[in-house]
Amino acid sequence: MALPQPLALLNSTEYAALLYDANRMAGCLKIRRRFAPTGKAAWGVWLLCVFLLFPSFLLADVIYLKNGRKIVAQVTKEDDKQVYYEADGGEFAVAKSMVDHVEKSETPPAAPAQGLSKPSRDVPLPITPPVDTTIEGGSGVIHDDAVDEAYLTQLTDDAIHNATPENLHKLKQAFQAAAVFLTRKGDPEAGIIKYREAIKYLPHDQGLELALGYLLWKQEHYLEAVDLLSPEADRFPQSPDFRVLLGSAYYGMENLDQAITEWNKALAVADNAQLREAVAKAQRERDVSGSYSELRSEHFLLRYDASQNEKLSGEILNSLDGSFQDLVLDLDYSPTEAIVVILYPNQAFRDITRTPSWVGALNDGKIRVPVSGLTQMTPDLARVLKHELTHSFVRQITLGHCPTWFNEGLAQLEEGSTTAALGSQLARAIAAGSIPPYPSLEGSFVNLPPDQVVLAYAKSLAALEYLRDVFGMGEVRRMLRQMPASDFSAVLEDEVRMTYPSFEEEVANYVVKKYGS
């Protein structure tokens, strides 16, 4: 189960420009050969590259910034202080003082499916904004869908022997392009290495440090993120972004006191409603779990109420360790950082997560499970734990870019569920068109009408059963690794040669054949 996307923070012009540069350079040079655009490209061949990779930009608004850059996205609202816009799977805000003017498109983008929102971890964190289409691209570092290491070496030598602003700028752009290209190709660890190499030659570069800190957080390398960001936060006291990232890293480590401290320091520089909400949430968590006991294993930090059954906590940790090894084998991936798991009394779980009553556990970057009334491990609890742990694996493999229906379907598959119990009902509902189509299930299920929740999960599971039975788990693993670089429609076309409508039809046929109409 995933939470809706929080409004992301975007306070640093330099940070935004850095990520625009890097995404654009990586994106335009790796167009998928079989990707079919769905809109009109009116700005020439170069912008067609951007539109093909980022179809949400078609018929979008344009926010013109005073520094000459622009943001192409859907503007959702404006107030006296900020302009809010949606792009790249999240909602962002840019200070109105930075904005020259906004041009609205004549044809608004299609509205998102009713009641759905994008999933992500519930922390305040700047998320990679859309590409800046005004920056000239290329940098020359990406050729034939690979990083040109010889060219990087040449630029490095030029910068070392003749450290002019132009040579240093070229070097920075090339390393940024390489890092984001590798990350979008599904190898964020290689991207981290490129950022570290760049910082060797450009120490204390604010944009590079922020981008590296973000990627370290994204990969859950929280301690490394803290080591990087702590001195930089002191070096750039007027940049709230370092404090925001630092607080989010501490939050990931379950160091709530330090997370609250860093976020409050960021608020002292620039007020932000979403950051204030994050502080309040962390304070609620601290009030509930601040005195919890801890158990640790190689892969988990388990926190629990010591007044409850301590034996159960040990059994849960053992179950998690076993499920971890199963998932390593099934998904061919092994998270390197400890995963935080928190066991709550039922009411405390509701108070902290504020989720609908049908939510039985939650993974918002930490696995949160209500355990009131349980005295020993049960098969149902083991399934819930493995389900939520699957989400942790998927988030790291896909960098958080997995459609919710795929994520939930795979989690159910891994926990051992099948569609058999609901097969006939599911077949009838699919035939009647009473379940939202898969593209409408890419966002969180939290806001689905209660009568659709069970069937939405069943339809998600049916899709993964279909992929497993027809193409094999190897194909599921390959699709996961494609997700950081492409929207899911492109993944479908590349991996199984289907469009979304044809995939919907094939799954429906699979369900009807299996369970009847």
N, C-alpha and C positions, 0 to 999 in steps of 0.2 A: 504494500500500500504506500503510495507516495503523496506528499502534501502539495498544495498549489504553490506556484512560483511566487516568492515575495518580490516586491518592487526592488530592483537592483539600484545600487548607488553609483552615481557617476559624477564625481566632484572634480577630477583632475583633467584639465585639458590635455596635458602632456601624456597622461596615461591613455586617454581616449585616442589621441593621435597615434601613439605607438601601436595600439592594437589595430587601428584602422590600417596602418602601413603594413603590418605583418599579415593580417588576414587577406588584404587585397593582393599582396605579392604572391602569397601561397595559393590563393584561390584561382586567379585568372590563368595560372600556368598549368592547371591540372584539370581541364574540362574533361568530363567523362564522354567517351566516344559515342555511347548509346543513349545519352541523356537527351530527351526531347522536350524543349521549352514549350510553355503553354500560353505565352503572351507575346505581344508585339515589341520587338526591340527597335527603338527609334533613334538611339544614340550611336549607331555605328557598330562595327565589329568588336571594338574593344569593350564597350559596355555590354554587348551581347554576352561576352564571357561572364561578366558579373551576374547578369540576369539568369543565365543558365544555371549557375551555381547557387544563386540566391533568388528563386522565383518570387519570394514574398515581396521583393522590391518593386515588382511590376505594379503600375498604377498606384504607387505609394506617394506619400507626401515628402517634401524636401525641407529640412531645417537648415537654413544658411547661417553659419557661425561668423562672428566678427573677425576671426583669424583667417577667413578665406576658405575654410573647409565646409563640408556639408554632410548631413546625415540623411540618408534615404530610408524612410520607414513610415509607419502609420502613426500619425500624431493622435493620441487619444484624448488629451485635455491639456489645458494651460491654466496656471494661476499666476499670482503676482511674482512668485519666486522662480518657478520652474516650468519647463515644457516637458510633457510626458509623452513617450512614444513606445510602440511595440515593434520588436524586431528580433530575429534570431532566437526565438523561443523564450523571450522574457520581456518585461516592461522596464524601461529605463527613464531617467530624468536628467535633463541638462539644465544648468542654471540659466535663467532668462537673461542675466547680464552678459552671457556669452553669445546670445542669439541676436543676429541682425534682423532676420525676418523668416517667416514660414510660408511656404507655398503649398496649398492643399491641392491634391489631385482632383480632377473633375469626376472620376469614377472611383468610388471608395472600394477598398478591398472587401472580399466576401467576409461576412461576419463569422466568427468562430461558432462552433456548435454550442447550442444553449447549455449553460450549466457546466461547461468544461473549462479547465484551466491547465496551464503547463506545470509539470511536476519538477521539483528540484529540492535541494536541501533548504531547510528553513533557517538560514542565516543571512545577515546582510553582507553582500559581497559584490563588488563590481564584476559583471559578467561581460565576456567579450562582445563589444558592440558591433554593429554592421560595418561593412567595408566602407572606406572613404573613396568614392568614385572620382574625386578630383586629383588624387595623387597619381603621378605617372608610375607605371608598374614595370615589373620585369626584374629588376635588380640583377638579372643574368645568372642567378644562382640555381635556378631550377631548370633542368633540361631532361627531356625524355622521362618525365615522371620520377625524377630522382634529384638529390642534392649534388651539385657540381662541387665536389670537395677541392678540386684543383683550383677552381676560381676563388673559393673561400680562402685558400692558402695564399693566392696571389694578392687578394685584397688585404689580408692580414700583413703580408710583407710590406705592401705599399704603405699601410698605416704605421707600421713600426719604423720604417726608414724615412717616412715623410709624413709626419702626423699633422697634416693640414685639416682644417674643418671639413673640407670636401671628402678627403679620404676616410676620415673617421665616420662621417655620415654614411658613406657607401658601405663601410664595414658593418655599421650598426644595422642598416637596412637589410643587408645580405644575411646576417645571422638571425635577424627577426624572421625573414622570409623562410629560412631553413627550419627554424624552430617551429613555426606555425604549420608549415607544410608537413613536417614529420608528425606533429600532433594530430593534424587532420587525417593523416594516413593511418592513424591508430597506433602510433609509437610515441606517446607523450614523454616517456623516459628519455628517448633520444632528443626530443625537443628541450627537455630540461638541460641536457648536456650542452646543447648549442647555446642556450642562454648563459650558462656558466662560462663557456668559452668567450662569449661576447663581453661579459663583465670583467674578464681578465684584462682585456684591452681597453675597456671603457668603465673603469671602476666608479661606483657610486652614481651611475647614470640612472636618474629617477625612473624613467620609463622602463628600462630593462629590468631594474630591481623589482618593480611592481609586477611586470609580466611574469617574471620567474616566481615571485611569491604567489601569484595567482595559480600558476600551474602546479607548484608544490602543494598548495592547498587542495587543488582539484584532484591530485593524486594521493591525497591524504598523507603526505609527508609532513605532518604537522610540526614535528620538532625541527626539521630542516627549515621550514618556513619561519618559525620563531627565530632561529639563529640568524637567518638572513634579514628579517624585517625589523628586529629589535633595534639594532644600531641605525638603520636607515630611518626609522620613525623619529629617532632623536636628531638625525642629521637634517631631516626635512619636517620641522615641527609644524609648518603651515599646510602640510598636505594631510588631509584627514584619511586618505586612502590607505596609507601605511598602517595607521591605527585600526582601521576597519579590517584590513586583511589580518593583522596581527591578532586582533580580538577573535576573529573567526577561526584562526589556527588554534588559539587557546581553547575556544569552545569545542573544537573537534577533539582536543585532548582531554575533554571533560574537566578542564581547569576553569570553572565558572567564575571564580573570583577575579582571575586575571583577565578573562574575556570581558567582564563587565567594566573593569578598570580601563582597558584599552578603548572600548567603545565609548565610554564617557569622555575620554580624552579627545576622541574624534568629534564628539558632539560639541565639545568646548570650542573647536575650530569652526565647525559648520553644522548647524542644526539640521536634522533630517528626521522626519516622522517615522520612517521605517526603521531607522537605527534605534530610535527611542522605543519602538515596539519590541525590537530584538533584546534590548536591555531589560525591559519589563519581563519578557519571556524567560530570559536567563535567570532573573531574580526569582521568578516563580519556581523554576527548576531547582535553584539552590535552596529555596525554602523547604522544598519537598525532599530532595535527595542529598542535600549538603552533608548530612550525617550518615549517609549510607556506607556500608562496608564494601570492600573490594575483594574480588578474586581475579587472578591473572593466569593466563596461559600464553603460549607462544603467539597466538593469533587474536586473543580477546582480552578486553578489560570488562569484567562483569561487576556491576554495582547493584546492590540489593539492600533491602531493609533488614537489618540484623535481627529485628524483633520477630520477623517471619521465620519460616523453616529454612535453616542454614543448610541442611542436607539437600534440600531441593535445589539450592543455588549450585552446589557442587555437581549434581546430576545434570543440570542445565548446561554447565560449562563443558562437561564430558560429551553431551549430545552435540553441542555446537562444534567441538573439535572434530567429532566424527563426520558431521555434515560438511565441514570445511574441506576435509580430504575427499569426500565424494564429489564436491563441486569442482575441486581442482582437476580431478580426472574427467568429469563431464564437460567442463568448459575450457580446459587446457589453459588455465590462468590461475595465478596465486597472488592474492593481495599481500603486500609486504608489510603494511602497517597494522597495528592492533585495531580491531573493530570494537567499538564501545557498545555494550548491551546493558540496558537498565531494566530491572524488574520492579514493577510498581504494584501497590494495592490498586484495586480497580478504580476507585474514585480518584486517586492521585493521577492515574493514567488519563482519565477524562479531563481533569483539571489542567494537566500539562499540555496534552495534545489537542484538546478542543475539537475532537473528531466526532463524526456521527456515531450513533449507538451501535451500528452494524460493524464498525471497524474493530477487529479483534487484536490487532497489533499494528505497529507502525515502524517504518524505516525512513527517517528523514535525515540520514547521515549517521544516526545512531539507531540501534534496534531497541524499540521500546515495547515492553510486553506486560500486560496486566496478569497477575498470578494469584489474586485473592482466592482463598478456598482450596488451593492446590497444596498437597503435602508431599507428592512424589511425581516423578516424570511420568507422563502419559503419552500414548501414541499421538493424540491430537496436539499436545504441546510440542512434541518433537517435530511434527509437520509444520506447525506455525513458525517455529524457530528456523527450520530449513528454508521455508518460503521467504522469510524476511532476509535471511542470509544471502539467498540468491540475488535479491535486489542489491546488496552491497557489491557482489561480484559484477553484476550487470552495469551498475553505475560506473565502476572503475574501468571496465572494458570499453564502454561506449562513451566515456566522459560525460555521462548524464544525458546523452542524446538518443535514448531508446524510447520508442513510443510506449505509452503506458500499457496498451493491450498486449504488446509483445512481451514486455517486462512481466506483467501479471500472468500471462499465459505460460511463460517459461518457469516462473516461480511455482505455479501450480503443478506443472509437469515434474519439476524437481522434487517437490514434496510428496509425489506419488499419487496425485489426484487424477481422475479420468472424467470424461464427459458422460460416462455410462448412465449415472443416476438421473441426469437431466436430458439425456439424449433425445427422447421423443419430444419433450417440451421445447428443447432448443431447435430442433428441426422445424417444428410448427412456427415458432417465433421468427426464425430466419425466413421461412417461406412467406410469412405475413409481413415481413419488413418492419417488425416492431422493435428491433434492436438497432441502435445507431450503427452506421457502417464503420469499418475500421478507421478511416481517416478521422472520423469524429470521436474515436476512442483513443486518439494519441495523447490527449490531455488527461488530467487527474480524474479518477472516478469519484472523488469525494462529493462532488456536487450533482452526481447523477440522481434522478428520481429514485426513491427506494425500490419501486417495482421493477426497475431496470438493472439494478446492481447485480443481482445473482446471475441473470442471463448475460450481462456484459462480461462477467468473469468467465462464464461457461463458453461464450463465443471466443474469448481470448484464448482459453485453453484449447478449443477446437482448432484454432489456427495453428498453434504450436504442435498439436497432435498431427495435423495434416503435414506440416513441414517435416516433422520427424519421420512419419511413416512413408512419405513420398520421396523425400530428398535425403533424409538421414541427419543425425545430430551434427555431423561435420559441416553441413550446410548452415545449420543454425549458428554454429560457432563462427563461420565465415561472415554471416550476415551481421552478427554482433560487432565484428571487427571493422566492418564497412561503415557502421553508423556514425562514428565521429566525423567522417569526411563528407557525408551526403545526407540529404533528406531521405526518408524511408522509401518514397516512390522510386528514387534512383537505385536504392539497394535492391528492391524487388526486381527492377528491370535488369540490373547487372547480374544478379545471382540466380534468379529463377526464371528470367525472361518473361515477366508478367507485369502488367499495369495493376494499379490498385483495384480497378473494377474487375479485371479478369481474376485477380487473386480472390476477391470477395466471392465471385461466382464459383471458383474451384473449391473453396472451403465449404460453401453451401452445398455443392454437389457431394462432397466428401461426407458431410453430416447426414444428408438425406439418404445417401447410399448405405450409411452405417446404421441409421436409426429409423429410416422411413420418413415419409413426408407428413 
